[in-house]
């Protein structure tokens, strides 16, 4: 794996992908998943809701994921749009339904 090296004010810095940084800094829930690196980068970039990203990656509709997680579709919609954070129990159910480590959602 290649990383870029750059110098700022004479000090060397190494650029690493965000998911690698997260794993090195203690958030290693991603280590236990089958998710590709580019998907983890998208999740950790925080530009969209991770549940929505993962739902689409798994090819599920909101209704399908809500049913699998035993949640209502309106509640899932509120979580995906940021209107609600989602309880720890709901996030664990979603992680199970998405077949991912719960730590990816509980951050």
Biopython code that builds the backbone (N, CA, C, O; Angstrom):
import numpy as np
from Bio.PDB.StructureBuilder import StructureBuilder

atoms = [
    (1, "UNK", "N", (0.854, -1.168, 0.000)),
    (1, "UNK", "CA", (0.000, 0.000, 0.000)),
    (1, "UNK", "C", (0.904, 1.236, 0.000)),
    (1, "UNK", "O", (1.814, 1.346, 0.822)),
    (2, "UNK", "N", (0.654, 2.143, -0.905)),
    (2, "UNK", "CA", (1.453, 3.354, -1.012)),
    (2, "UNK", "C", (0.735, 4.518, -0.351)),
    (2, "UNK", "O", (-0.482, 4.664, -0.458)),
    (3, "UNK", "N", (1.515, 5.341, 0.333)),
    (3, "UNK", "CA", (0.973, 6.549, 0.940)),
    (3, "UNK", "C", (1.796, 7.729, 0.459)),
    (3, "UNK", "O", (2.986, 7.597, 0.173)),
    (4, "UNK", "N", (1.166, 8.859, 0.373)),
    (4, "UNK", "CA", (1.855, 10.060, -0.071)),
    (4, "UNK", "C", (2.588, 10.706, 1.100)),
    (4, "UNK", "O", (2.078, 10.752, 2.220)),
    (5, "UNK", "N", (3.760, 11.190, 0.831)),
    (5, "UNK", "CA", (4.560, 11.910, 1.818)),
    (5, "UNK", "C", (4.631, 13.359, 1.382)),
    (5, "UNK", "O", (4.937, 13.660, 0.229)),
    (6, "UNK", "N", (4.343, 14.256, 2.319)),
    (6, "UNK", "CA", (4.495, 15.668, 2.006)),
    (6, "UNK", "C", (5.159, 16.362, 3.185)),
    (6, "UNK", "O", (5.138, 15.875, 4.315)),
    (7, "UNK", "N", (5.743, 17.506, 2.890)),
    (7, "UNK", "CA", (6.430, 18.277, 3.917)),
    (7, "UNK", "C", (5.722, 19.610, 4.100)),
    (7, "UNK", "O", (5.448, 20.327, 3.137)),
    (8, "UNK", "N", (5.433, 19.925, 5.349)),
    (8, "UNK", "CA", (4.820, 21.193, 5.699)),
    (8, "UNK", "C", (5.721, 21.850, 6.743)),
    (8, "UNK", "O", (5.952, 21.306, 7.823)),
    (9, "UNK", "N", (6.212, 23.007, 6.400)),
    (9, "UNK", "CA", (7.147, 23.739, 7.250)),
    (9, "UNK", "C", (8.303, 22.848, 7.695)),
    (9, "UNK", "O", (8.729, 22.881, 8.849)),
    (10, "UNK", "N", (8.798, 22.052, 6.751)),
    (10, "UNK", "CA", (9.966, 21.225, 7.000)),
    (10, "UNK", "C", (9.683, 19.919, 7.728)),
    (10, "UNK", "O", (10.605, 19.132, 7.939)),
    (11, "UNK", "N", (8.440, 19.664, 8.118)),
    (11, "UNK", "CA", (8.111, 18.428, 8.829)),
    (11, "UNK", "C", (7.433, 17.455, 7.868)),
    (11, "UNK", "O", (6.556, 17.854, 7.102)),
    (12, "UNK", "N", (7.837, 16.165, 7.903)),
    (12, "UNK", "CA", (7.218, 15.186, 7.007)),
    (12, "UNK", "C", (5.866, 14.706, 7.557)),
    (12, "UNK", "O", (5.716, 14.470, 8.756)),
    (13, "UNK", "N", (4.903, 14.570, 6.663)),
    (13, "UNK", "CA", (3.575, 14.054, 6.997)),
    (13, "UNK", "C", (3.229, 12.966, 5.985)),
    (13, "UNK", "O", (3.588, 13.061, 4.812)),
    (14, "UNK", "N", (2.535, 11.945, 6.444)),
    (14, "UNK", "CA", (2.098, 10.861, 5.577)),
    (14, "UNK", "C", (0.587, 10.948, 5.438)),
    (14, "UNK", "O", (-0.133, 11.037, 6.433)),
    (15, "UNK", "N", (0.109, 10.920, 4.198)),
    (15, "UNK", "CA", (-1.324, 10.920, 3.938)),
    (15, "UNK", "C", (-1.785, 9.472, 3.845)),
    (15, "UNK", "O", (-1.263, 8.690, 3.049)),
    (16, "UNK", "N", (-2.775, 9.123, 4.674)),
    (16, "UNK", "CA", (-3.333, 7.781, 4.654)),
    (16, "UNK", "C", (-4.833, 7.878, 4.415)),
    (16, "UNK", "O", (-5.441, 8.889, 4.766)),
    (17, "UNK", "N", (-5.441, 6.859, 3.832)),
    (17, "UNK", "CA", (-6.895, 6.874, 3.672)),
    (17, "UNK", "C", (-7.582, 6.996, 5.030)),
    (17, "UNK", "O", (-7.087, 6.491, 6.038)),
    (18, "UNK", "N", (-8.711, 7.662, 5.040)),
    (18, "UNK", "CA", (-9.412, 7.947, 6.285)),
    (18, "UNK", "C", (-9.740, 6.686, 7.068)),
    (18, "UNK", "O", (-9.585, 6.669, 8.289)),
    (19, "UNK", "N", (-10.188, 5.628, 6.398)),
    (19, "UNK", "CA", (-10.531, 4.406, 7.135)),
    (19, "UNK", "C", (-9.297, 3.808, 7.813)),
    (19, "UNK", "O", (-9.412, 3.243, 8.900)),
    (20, "UNK", "N", (-8.127, 3.921, 7.197)),
    (20, "UNK", "CA", (-6.907, 3.423, 7.827)),
    (20, "UNK", "C", (-6.581, 4.245, 9.072)),
    (20, "UNK", "O", (-6.199, 3.692, 10.104)),
    (21, "UNK", "N", (-6.731, 5.556, 8.972)),
    (21, "UNK", "CA", (-6.500, 6.413, 10.122)),
    (21, "UNK", "C", (-7.432, 6.037, 11.271)),
    (21, "UNK", "O", (-7.004, 5.930, 12.420)),
    (22, "UNK", "N", (-8.724, 5.834, 10.943)),
    (22, "UNK", "CA", (-9.695, 5.467, 11.979)),
    (22, "UNK", "C", (-9.292, 4.165, 12.653)),
    (22, "UNK", "O", (-9.383, 4.038, 13.874)),
    (23, "UNK", "N", (-8.843, 3.193, 11.855)),
    (23, "UNK", "CA", (-8.430, 1.916, 12.435)),
    (23, "UNK", "C", (-7.203, 2.096, 13.320)),
    (23, "UNK", "O", (-7.122, 1.500, 14.394)),
    (24, "UNK", "N", (-6.243, 2.914, 12.878)),
    (24, "UNK", "CA", (-5.036, 3.139, 13.660)),
    (24, "UNK", "C", (-5.325, 3.911, 14.943)),
    (24, "UNK", "O", (-4.628, 3.752, 15.945)),
    (25, "UNK", "N", (-6.359, 4.749, 14.903)),
    (25, "UNK", "CA", (-6.657, 5.570, 16.072)),
    (25, "UNK", "C", (-7.649, 4.904, 17.021)),
    (25, "UNK", "O", (-8.155, 5.550, 17.939)),
    (26, "UNK", "N", (-7.931, 3.622, 16.810)),
    (26, "UNK", "CA", (-8.742, 2.894, 17.768)),
    (26, "UNK", "C", (-10.127, 2.525, 17.299)),
    (26, "UNK", "O", (-10.774, 1.701, 17.945)),
    (27, "UNK", "N", (-10.618, 3.083, 16.220)),
    (27, "UNK", "CA", (-11.934, 2.698, 15.723)),
    (27, "UNK", "C", (-11.735, 1.564, 14.725)),
    (27, "UNK", "O", (-11.732, 1.782, 13.514)),
    (28, "UNK", "N", (-11.570, 0.346, 15.248)),
    (28, "UNK", "CA", (-11.282, -0.761, 14.358)),
    (28, "UNK", "C", (-12.466, -1.685, 14.151)),
    (28, "UNK", "O", (-12.285, -2.872, 13.879)),
    (29, "UNK", "N", (-13.682, -1.156, 14.276)),
    (29, "UNK", "CA", (-14.869, -1.960, 13.967)),
    (29, "UNK", "C", (-14.835, -2.394, 12.508)),
    (29, "UNK", "O", (-15.330, -3.468, 12.165)),
    (30, "UNK", "N", (-14.261, -1.574, 11.662)),
    (30, "UNK", "CA", (-14.221, -1.892, 10.237)),
    (30, "UNK", "C", (-13.338, -3.100, 9.953)),
    (30, "UNK", "O", (-13.505, -3.750, 8.921)),
    (31, "UNK", "N", (-12.393, -3.417, 10.856)),
    (31, "UNK", "CA", (-11.524, -4.568, 10.642)),
    (31, "UNK", "C", (-12.304, -5.860, 10.518)),
    (31, "UNK", "O", (-11.868, -6.785, 9.832)),
    (32, "UNK", "N", (-13.456, -5.938, 11.176)),
    (32, "UNK", "CA", (-14.226, -7.162, 11.233)),
    (32, "UNK", "C", (-15.309, -7.230, 10.161)),
    (32, "UNK", "O", (-16.186, -8.091, 10.228)),
    (33, "UNK", "N", (-15.266, -6.362, 9.201)),
    (33, "UNK", "CA", (-16.322, -6.336, 8.188)),
    (33, "UNK", "C", (-15.780, -6.752, 6.829)),
    (33, "UNK", "O", (-14.571, -6.806, 6.601)),
    (34, "UNK", "N", (-16.717, -7.044, 5.940)),
    (34, "UNK", "CA", (-16.352, -7.392, 4.564)),
    (34, "UNK", "C", (-16.488, -6.183, 3.642)),
    (34, "UNK", "O", (-16.496, -6.326, 2.420)),
    (35, "UNK", "N", (-16.593, -5.003, 4.226)),
    (35, "UNK", "CA", (-16.848, -3.799, 3.436)),
    (35, "UNK", "C", (-15.585, -3.335, 2.721)),
    (35, "UNK", "O", (-14.502, -3.343, 3.307)),
    (36, "UNK", "N", (-15.714, -2.934, 1.475)),
    (36, "UNK", "CA", (-14.539, -2.449, 0.732)),
    (36, "UNK", "C", (-14.035, -1.113, 1.281)),
    (36, "UNK", "O", (-14.794, -0.329, 1.851)),
    (37, "UNK", "N", (-12.765, -0.883, 1.098)),
    (37, "UNK", "CA", (-12.129, 0.326, 1.623)),
    (37, "UNK", "C", (-12.786, 1.605, 1.136)),
    (37, "UNK", "O", (-12.954, 2.544, 1.914)),
    (38, "UNK", "N", (-13.164, 1.660, -0.142)),
    (38, "UNK", "CA", (-13.757, 2.898, -0.659)),
    (38, "UNK", "C", (-15.114, 3.170, 0.002)),
    (38, "UNK", "O", (-15.485, 4.328, 0.194)),
    (39, "UNK", "N", (-15.847, 2.121, 0.349)),
    (39, "UNK", "CA", (-17.116, 2.309, 1.049)),
    (39, "UNK", "C", (-16.878, 2.815, 2.470)),
    (39, "UNK", "O", (-17.599, 3.690, 2.950)),
    (40, "UNK", "N", (-15.871, 2.265, 3.138)),
    (40, "UNK", "CA", (-15.526, 2.743, 4.487)),
    (40, "UNK", "C", (-15.076, 4.197, 4.442)),
    (40, "UNK", "O", (-15.410, 4.983, 5.328)),
    (41, "UNK", "N", (-14.321, 4.552, 3.416)),
    (41, "UNK", "CA", (-13.914, 5.953, 3.267)),
    (41, "UNK", "C", (-15.138, 6.857, 3.144)),
    (41, "UNK", "O", (-15.190, 7.924, 3.755)),
    (42, "UNK", "N", (-16.115, 6.429, 2.359)),
    (42, "UNK", "CA", (-17.333, 7.217, 2.171)),
    (42, "UNK", "C", (-18.103, 7.342, 3.494)),
    (42, "UNK", "O", (-18.609, 8.415, 3.824)),
    (43, "UNK", "N", (-18.184, 6.256, 4.231)),
    (43, "UNK", "CA", (-18.883, 6.277, 5.519)),
    (43, "UNK", "C", (-18.194, 7.230, 6.485)),
    (43, "UNK", "O", (-18.844, 8.076, 7.100)),
    (44, "UNK", "N", (-16.874, 7.093, 6.619)),
    (44, "UNK", "CA", (-16.138, 7.902, 7.593)),
    (44, "UNK", "C", (-15.970, 9.350, 7.165)),
    (44, "UNK", "O", (-15.659, 10.203, 7.995)),
    (45, "UNK", "N", (-16.169, 9.641, 5.897)),
    (45, "UNK", "CA", (-16.103, 11.032, 5.442)),
    (45, "UNK", "C", (-17.260, 11.839, 6.020)),
    (45, "UNK", "O", (-17.163, 13.058, 6.159)),
    (46, "UNK", "N", (-18.349, 11.163, 6.354)),
    (46, "UNK", "CA", (-19.467, 11.814, 7.025)),
    (46, "UNK", "C", (-20.326, 12.720, 6.164)),
    (46, "UNK", "O", (-21.055, 13.558, 6.695)),
    (47, "UNK", "N", (-20.261, 12.575, 4.864)),
    (47, "UNK", "CA", (-21.055, 13.442, 3.999)),
    (47, "UNK", "C", (-22.481, 12.950, 3.815)),
    (47, "UNK", "O", (-23.346, 13.707, 3.375)),
    (48, "UNK", "N", (-22.735, 11.693, 4.147)),
    (48, "UNK", "CA", (-24.083, 11.139, 4.061)),
    (48, "UNK", "C", (-24.254, 10.182, 5.231)),
    (48, "UNK", "O", (-23.270, 9.756, 5.835)),
    (49, "UNK", "N", (-25.480, 9.846, 5.550)),
    (49, "UNK", "CA", (-25.766, 8.962, 6.666)),
    (49, "UNK", "C", (-25.207, 7.572, 6.388)),
    (49, "UNK", "O", (-25.469, 7.006, 5.326)),
    (50, "UNK", "N", (-24.434, 7.007, 7.330)),
    (50, "UNK", "CA", (-23.835, 5.691, 7.078)),
    (50, "UNK", "C", (-24.867, 4.588, 6.867)),
    (50, "UNK", "O", (-24.620, 3.653, 6.105)),
    (51, "UNK", "N", (-26.012, 4.682, 7.528)),
    (51, "UNK", "CA", (-27.042, 3.658, 7.349)),
    (51, "UNK", "C", (-27.567, 3.694, 5.908)),
    (51, "UNK", "O", (-27.771, 2.651, 5.287)),
    (52, "UNK", "N", (-27.777, 4.888, 5.397)),
    (52, "UNK", "CA", (-28.245, 5.030, 4.015)),
    (52, "UNK", "C", (-27.209, 4.482, 3.038)),
    (52, "UNK", "O", (-27.554, 3.777, 2.090)),
    (53, "UNK", "N", (-25.939, 4.809, 3.271)),
    (53, "UNK", "CA", (-24.858, 4.324, 2.408)),
    (53, "UNK", "C", (-24.824, 2.800, 2.419)),
    (53, "UNK", "O", (-24.748, 2.165, 1.367)),
    (54, "UNK", "N", (-24.881, 2.221, 3.614)),
    (54, "UNK", "CA", (-24.805, 0.770, 3.744)),
    (54, "UNK", "C", (-26.059, 0.081, 3.212)),
    (54, "UNK", "O", (-25.973, -0.997, 2.624)),
    (55, "UNK", "N", (-27.208, 0.692, 3.414)),
    (55, "UNK", "CA", (-28.457, 0.129, 2.885)),
    (55, "UNK", "C", (-28.392, 0.027, 1.371)),
    (55, "UNK", "O", (-28.735, -1.002, 0.790)),
    (56, "UNK", "N", (-27.949, 1.108, 0.739)),
    (56, "UNK", "CA", (-27.846, 1.098, -0.721)),
    (56, "UNK", "C", (-26.788, 0.102, -1.192)),
    (56, "UNK", "O", (-26.986, -0.586, -2.193)),
    (57, "UNK", "N", (-25.671, 0.022, -0.478)),
    (57, "UNK", "CA", (-24.618, -0.930, -0.821)),
    (57, "UNK", "C", (-25.142, -2.367, -0.771)),
    (57, "UNK", "O", (-24.788, -3.192, -1.613)),
    (58, "UNK", "N", (-25.974, -2.654, 0.205)),
    (58, "UNK", "CA", (-26.553, -3.998, 0.346)),
    (58, "UNK", "C", (-27.732, -4.224, -0.596)),
    (58, "UNK", "O", (-28.276, -5.327, -0.661)),
    (59, "UNK", "N", (-28.129, -3.175, -1.328)),
    (59, "UNK", "CA", (-29.207, -3.317, -2.303)),
    (59, "UNK", "C", (-30.586, -3.418, -1.679)),
    (59, "UNK", "O", (-31.471, -4.080, -2.222)),
    (60, "UNK", "N", (-30.772, -2.764, -0.540)),
    (60, "UNK", "CA", (-32.043, -2.825, 0.175)),
    (60, "UNK", "C", (-32.818, -1.524, 0.042)),
    (60, "UNK", "O", (-32.235, -0.444, -0.050)),
    (61, "UNK", "N", (-34.134, -1.640, 0.034)),
    (61, "UNK", "CA", (-34.979, -0.450, 0.133)),
    (61, "UNK", "C", (-35.141, -0.118, 1.613)),
    (61, "UNK", "O", (-34.802, -0.920, 2.482)),
    (62, "UNK", "N", (-35.665, 1.077, 1.886)),
    (62, "UNK", "CA", (-35.931, 1.421, 3.279)),
    (62, "UNK", "C", (-36.917, 0.437, 3.898)),
    (62, "UNK", "O", (-36.744, 0.021, 5.043)),
    (63, "UNK", "N", (-37.936, 0.070, 3.156)),
    (63, "UNK", "CA", (-38.940, -0.865, 3.675)),
    (63, "UNK", "C", (-38.318, -2.219, 4.009)),
    (63, "UNK", "O", (-38.637, -2.813, 5.039)),
    (64, "UNK", "N", (-37.438, -2.704, 3.147)),
    (64, "UNK", "CA", (-36.789, -4.002, 3.386)),
    (64, "UNK", "C", (-35.889, -3.960, 4.607)),
    (64, "UNK", "O", (-35.906, -4.876, 5.430)),
    (65, "UNK", "N", (-35.091, -2.881, 4.728)),
    (65, "UNK", "CA", (-34.207, -2.770, 5.880)),
    (65, "UNK", "C", (-35.007, -2.587, 7.165)),
    (65, "UNK", "O", (-34.688, -3.200, 8.184)),
    (66, "UNK", "N", (-36.030, -1.760, 7.128)),
    (66, "UNK", "CA", (-36.857, -1.546, 8.315)),
    (66, "UNK", "C", (-37.468, -2.866, 8.784)),
    (66, "UNK", "O", (-37.474, -3.160, 9.979)),
    (67, "UNK", "N", (-37.977, -3.653, 7.853)),
    (67, "UNK", "CA", (-38.569, -4.943, 8.212)),
    (67, "UNK", "C", (-37.516, -5.878, 8.803)),
    (67, "UNK", "O", (-37.770, -6.531, 9.815)),
    (68, "UNK", "N", (-36.341, -5.949, 8.187)),
    (68, "UNK", "CA", (-35.268, -6.826, 8.664)),
    (68, "UNK", "C", (-34.795, -6.419, 10.058)),
    (68, "UNK", "O", (-34.423, -7.270, 10.865)),
    (69, "UNK", "N", (-34.811, -5.119, 10.335)),
    (69, "UNK", "CA", (-34.352, -4.610, 11.628)),
    (69, "UNK", "C", (-35.495, -4.492, 12.642)),
    (69, "UNK", "O", (-35.289, -4.082, 13.784)),
    (70, "UNK", "N", (-36.695, -4.858, 12.203)),
    (70, "UNK", "CA", (-37.885, -4.771, 13.056)),
    (70, "UNK", "C", (-38.130, -3.350, 13.560)),
    (70, "UNK", "O", (-38.421, -3.121, 14.734)),
    (71, "UNK", "N", (-38.000, -2.399, 12.621)),
    (71, "UNK", "CA", (-38.259, -0.986, 12.895)),
    (71, "UNK", "C", (-39.334, -0.516, 11.917)),
    (71, "UNK", "O", (-39.579, -1.159, 10.897)),
    (72, "UNK", "N", (-39.962, 0.593, 12.232)),
    (72, "UNK", "CA", (-40.910, 1.149, 11.262)),
    (72, "UNK", "C", (-40.127, 1.892, 10.173)),
    (72, "UNK", "O", (-39.052, 2.435, 10.429)),
    (73, "UNK", "N", (-40.677, 1.905, 8.966)),
    (73, "UNK", "CA", (-40.009, 2.622, 7.887)),
    (73, "UNK", "C", (-39.922, 4.105, 8.175)),
    (73, "UNK", "O", (-38.889, 4.705, 7.878)),
    (74, "UNK", "N", (-40.974, 4.752, 8.751)),
    (74, "UNK", "CA", (-40.835, 6.179, 9.079)),
    (74, "UNK", "C", (-39.701, 6.449, 10.079)),
    (74, "UNK", "O", (-39.007, 7.460, 9.969)),
    (75, "UNK", "N", (-39.514, 5.551, 11.051)),
    (75, "UNK", "CA", (-38.425, 5.729, 12.017)),
    (75, "UNK", "C", (-37.071, 5.613, 11.319)),
    (75, "UNK", "O", (-36.163, 6.401, 11.584)),
    (76, "UNK", "N", (-36.938, 4.629, 10.425)),
    (76, "UNK", "CA", (-35.697, 4.483, 9.664)),
    (76, "UNK", "C", (-35.438, 5.734, 8.834)),
    (76, "UNK", "O", (-34.305, 6.212, 8.764)),
    (77, "UNK", "N", (-36.478, 6.261, 8.209)),
    (77, "UNK", "CA", (-36.336, 7.488, 7.418)),
    (77, "UNK", "C", (-35.833, 8.634, 8.286)),
    (77, "UNK", "O", (-34.957, 9.391, 7.867)),
    (78, "UNK", "N", (-36.375, 8.766, 9.479)),
    (78, "UNK", "CA", (-35.936, 9.832, 10.389)),
    (78, "UNK", "C", (-34.467, 9.654, 10.778)),
    (78, "UNK", "O", (-33.736, 10.637, 10.901)),
    (79, "UNK", "N", (-34.043, 8.432, 10.966)),
    (79, "UNK", "CA", (-32.632, 8.175, 11.291)),
    (79, "UNK", "C", (-31.749, 8.517, 10.091)),
    (79, "UNK", "O", (-30.733, 9.195, 10.237)),
    (80, "UNK", "N", (-32.138, 8.047, 8.911)),
    (80, "UNK", "CA", (-31.332, 8.302, 7.709)),
    (80, "UNK", "C", (-31.239, 9.781, 7.366)),
    (80, "UNK", "O", (-30.217, 10.233, 6.850)),
    (81, "UNK", "N", (-32.295, 10.541, 7.646)),
    (81, "UNK", "CA", (-32.278, 11.971, 7.305)),
    (81, "UNK", "C", (-31.727, 12.833, 8.428)),
    (81, "UNK", "O", (-31.614, 14.049, 8.269)),
    (82, "UNK", "N", (-31.381, 12.230, 9.560)),
    (82, "UNK", "CA", (-30.805, 12.978, 10.664)),
    (82, "UNK", "C", (-31.817, 13.643, 11.571)),
    (82, "UNK", "O", (-31.433, 14.387, 12.474)),
    (83, "UNK", "N", (-33.094, 13.398, 11.359)),
    (83, "UNK", "CA", (-34.111, 13.985, 12.240)),
    (83, "UNK", "C", (-34.089, 13.331, 13.612)),
    (83, "UNK", "O", (-34.444, 13.956, 14.611)),
    (84, "UNK", "N", (-33.669, 12.065, 13.659)),
    (84, "UNK", "CA", (-33.507, 11.341, 14.917)),
    (84, "UNK", "C", (-32.170, 10.617, 14.878)),
    (84, "UNK", "O", (-31.704, 10.195, 13.820)),
    (85, "UNK", "N", (-31.559, 10.480, 16.059)),
    (85, "UNK", "CA", (-30.284, 9.776, 16.146)),
    (85, "UNK", "C", (-30.449, 8.267, 16.090)),
    (85, "UNK", "O", (-29.573, 7.560, 15.593)),
    (86, "UNK", "N", (-31.554, 7.781, 16.591)),
    (86, "UNK", "CA", (-31.748, 6.335, 16.679)),
    (86, "UNK", "C", (-31.229, 5.829, 18.007)),
    (86, "UNK", "O", (-30.132, 6.192, 18.431)),
    (87, "UNK", "N", (-32.003, 5.005, 18.655)),
    (87, "UNK", "CA", (-31.582, 4.450, 19.943)),
    (87, "UNK", "C", (-30.445, 3.458, 19.718)),
    (87, "UNK", "O", (-30.217, 2.999, 18.598)),
    (88, "UNK", "N", (-29.747, 3.141, 20.782)),
    (88, "UNK", "CA", (-28.673, 2.149, 20.688)),
    (88, "UNK", "C", (-29.252, 0.822, 20.213)),
    (88, "UNK", "O", (-28.644, 0.134, 19.393)),
    (89, "UNK", "N", (-30.422, 0.464, 20.724)),
    (89, "UNK", "CA", (-31.060, -0.782, 20.300)),
    (89, "UNK", "C", (-31.404, -0.784, 18.830)),
    (89, "UNK", "O", (-31.212, -1.787, 18.143)),
    (90, "UNK", "N", (-31.913, 0.339, 18.341)),
    (90, "UNK", "CA", (-32.257, 0.444, 16.925)),
    (90, "UNK", "C", (-31.008, 0.336, 16.061)),
    (90, "UNK", "O", (-31.020, -0.340, 15.033)),
    (91, "UNK", "N", (-29.932, 0.997, 16.472)),
    (91, "UNK", "CA", (-28.692, 0.944, 15.695)),
    (91, "UNK", "C", (-28.100, -0.462, 15.697)),
    (91, "UNK", "O", (-27.553, -0.909, 14.689)),
    (92, "UNK", "N", (-28.209, -1.157, 16.829)),
    (92, "UNK", "CA", (-27.727, -2.543, 16.878)),
    (92, "UNK", "C", (-28.558, -3.429, 15.953)),
    (92, "UNK", "O", (-28.013, -4.292, 15.263)),
    (93, "UNK", "N", (-29.873, -3.219, 15.937)),
    (93, "UNK", "CA", (-30.743, -3.989, 15.040)),
    (93, "UNK", "C", (-30.407, -3.708, 13.578)),
    (93, "UNK", "O", (-30.384, -4.618, 12.750)),
    (94, "UNK", "N", (-30.147, -2.442, 13.274)),
    (94, "UNK", "CA", (-29.775, -2.079, 11.905)),
    (94, "UNK", "C", (-28.441, -2.705, 11.520)),
    (94, "UNK", "O", (-28.288, -3.199, 10.402)),
    (95, "UNK", "N", (-27.473, -2.688, 12.434)),
    (95, "UNK", "CA", (-26.170, -3.295, 12.160)),
    (95, "UNK", "C", (-26.322, -4.788, 11.879)),
    (95, "UNK", "O", (-25.697, -5.324, 10.964)),
    (96, "UNK", "N", (-27.153, -5.446, 12.669)),
    (96, "UNK", "CA", (-27.389, -6.873, 12.458)),
    (96, "UNK", "C", (-28.042, -7.114, 11.097)),
    (96, "UNK", "O", (-27.639, -8.017, 10.364)),
    (97, "UNK", "N", (-29.040, -6.315, 10.764)),
    (97, "UNK", "CA", (-29.734, -6.456, 9.483)),
    (97, "UNK", "C", (-28.819, -6.154, 8.299)),
    (97, "UNK", "O", (-28.974, -6.735, 7.225)),
    (98, "UNK", "N", (-27.865, -5.243, 8.500)),
    (98, "UNK", "CA", (-26.925, -4.872, 7.430)),
    (98, "UNK", "C", (-25.688, -5.774, 7.411)),
    (98, "UNK", "O", (-24.841, -5.663, 6.525)),
    (99, "UNK", "N", (-25.597, -6.670, 8.405)),
    (99, "UNK", "CA", (-24.465, -7.590, 8.519)),
    (99, "UNK", "C", (-23.136, -6.847, 8.630)),
    (99, "UNK", "O", (-22.179, -7.113, 7.903)),
    (100, "UNK", "N", (-23.119, -5.906, 9.572)),
    (100, "UNK", "CA", (-21.901, -5.131, 9.835)),
    (100, "UNK", "C", (-21.659, -5.081, 11.335)),
    (100, "UNK", "O", (-22.595, -5.284, 12.110)),
    (101, "UNK", "N", (-20.431, -4.815, 11.767)),
    (101, "UNK", "CA", (-20.187, -4.621, 13.192)),
    (101, "UNK", "C", (-20.933, -3.370, 13.679)),
    (101, "UNK", "O", (-20.915, -2.336, 13.011)),
    (102, "UNK", "N", (-21.578, -3.466, 14.826)),
    (102, "UNK", "CA", (-22.349, -2.340, 15.360)),
    (102, "UNK", "C", (-21.477, -1.111, 15.567)),
    (102, "UNK", "O", (-21.972, 0.014, 15.498)),
    (103, "UNK", "N", (-20.200, -1.306, 15.819)),
    (103, "UNK", "CA", (-19.297, -0.183, 16.060)),
    (103, "UNK", "C", (-19.214, 0.795, 14.907)),
    (103, "UNK", "O", (-18.875, 1.962, 15.106)),
    (104, "UNK", "N", (-19.517, 0.340, 13.715)),
    (104, "UNK", "CA", (-19.497, 1.243, 12.564)),
    (104, "UNK", "C", (-20.597, 2.291, 12.707)),
    (104, "UNK", "O", (-20.420, 3.440, 12.302)),
    (105, "UNK", "N", (-21.734, 1.895, 13.285)),
    (105, "UNK", "CA", (-22.853, 2.829, 13.452)),
    (105, "UNK", "C", (-22.809, 3.548, 14.791)),
    (105, "UNK", "O", (-23.333, 4.654, 14.917)),
    (106, "UNK", "N", (-22.191, 2.934, 15.788)),
    (106, "UNK", "CA", (-22.159, 3.506, 17.134)),
    (106, "UNK", "C", (-20.871, 4.287, 17.341)),
    (106, "UNK", "O", (-20.024, 3.897, 18.145)),
    (107, "UNK", "N", (-20.726, 5.378, 16.621)),
    (107, "UNK", "CA", (-19.501, 6.185, 16.743)),
    (107, "UNK", "C", (-19.857, 7.608, 17.014)),
    (107, "UNK", "O", (-18.971, 8.451, 17.150)),
]
sb = StructureBuilder()
sb.init_structure("model")
sb.init_model(0)
sb.init_chain("A")
sb.init_seg("    ")
for serial, (resi, resn, name, xyz) in enumerate(atoms, 1):
    if name == "N":
        sb.init_residue(resn, " ", resi, " ")
    sb.init_atom(name, np.array(xyz, "f"), 0.0, 1.0, " ", f" {name:<3s}", serial, name[0])
structure = sb.get_structure()
